[in-house]
Amino acid sequence: MGKALEITDANFDEVLKSDKPVLVDFWAEWCGPCKMIGPIVEELAGDYDGKVVIGKMDVDMNSNTPAKFGIRSIPTLLVFKNGQIVDKQVGAVSKSTLAAKLESALNA
């Protein structure tokens, strides 16, 4: 079963080179809504194992990447395809909402 990758400033560019869509969950330990969406992101990593790269970036440990994308509030989830942002979600949402974004990226 797939598990969400730990994405850092150091490996971010490498992760984006994937030929699959990439979902990045920008989060922090102190963020309540992040804790709500965390288990959903892990479930999606299992559901989409082999189809989508799913990872989480702790914004307290990694500041360059969130700054690069202008992330001001968390959780923010970005969906990339071919290294470009194709979808964005700010705030906690349902699993079905995130799954629909992944399906859209897969079928684009």
N, C-alpha and C positions, 0 to 999 in steps of 0.2 A: 504493500500500500504506500502511495506517495505521501511525502511529508513536505511541508513548506520549507523552502531553503532559508537559511539565514543570509540575508543580503547585506553587504557592507559597502562603504565608499570604495574600498579596494577591489571588490569583485563585481560591482554593479555593471560596468561596461561589458565585462565578459558575459554576464547573465543576459544582457540585452542582445548579444550576438546570436541568440538562439533563433532557429528557423521556426520555432513555435511562438504563439502569443505568450506574453509574459505579464503576470499580475503581480504588482508590488504593493504590499500593505505597509504603509508608513505608520508607525505606532510608537507608544512609550509605555513603560511600566505603570506610571502614575495616572494614565488616561482611562477613565471608567468605560466610555463607549468602545475603546480599543479592546478592552477585555471581553466585551460582548461579541465583537466581530471576530476576535482571534480564533475561537473554536470553529467558526463557519469557514474561515480561510483554510484551516487545517483539513476540514471535511472536503472542501473543494479540491485541495491538493490530492486527496485520495481519489475523488470522483474523476478528476481530469488527468490523472497520472499518465504520462506518455503523450498527452495531447497539448497541455498548457504547462508552462513553467510558472510555479507559484512560490512567492517568497515574501518574507517580512523584513523590514528594515527598522531598527530601533533608532529613532531620531535623536535620542540623547547620546548614543554612541557614535553616530554618523551624522555629521552636519553638512558636509559638502553637497551630497546628492539632494537632500530636501531643499537646500538653499537654491540649487541649480534649477529646480522645478517650481520654486516659489511656494512651497508648501507652508501654510500658515497655521492650519488647524488640522488636528488628527482625530480620528483616523482619516487618512486620505488614501484611496486606492487608485492606482494608475494602471491602465491596461496598455501595453505596448505591442506593436506588431512591426517587424522589420526595423526595430529601434525607434519607432515614432509612437507618440501617445495617440491612441485611438479612442480611449474612453477614460473617464475620471469619475470618481465617487467620493464625495466628502461626507463624513458621518457614517454612523452604523446603519446598515440596511439588512434586509432579509437575504437568506441564502439564494432564494429564487431570483432576486434582483441581480445579484452578482453572477449567478449562473447564466442569466440572459445576456449579460455583458460579455461573458466568455464565449458563449455560443455565437454572438454577433461577430466577435473578433475571429473566431474559427472559420466562420462562413463568409467573411468579407473578401 
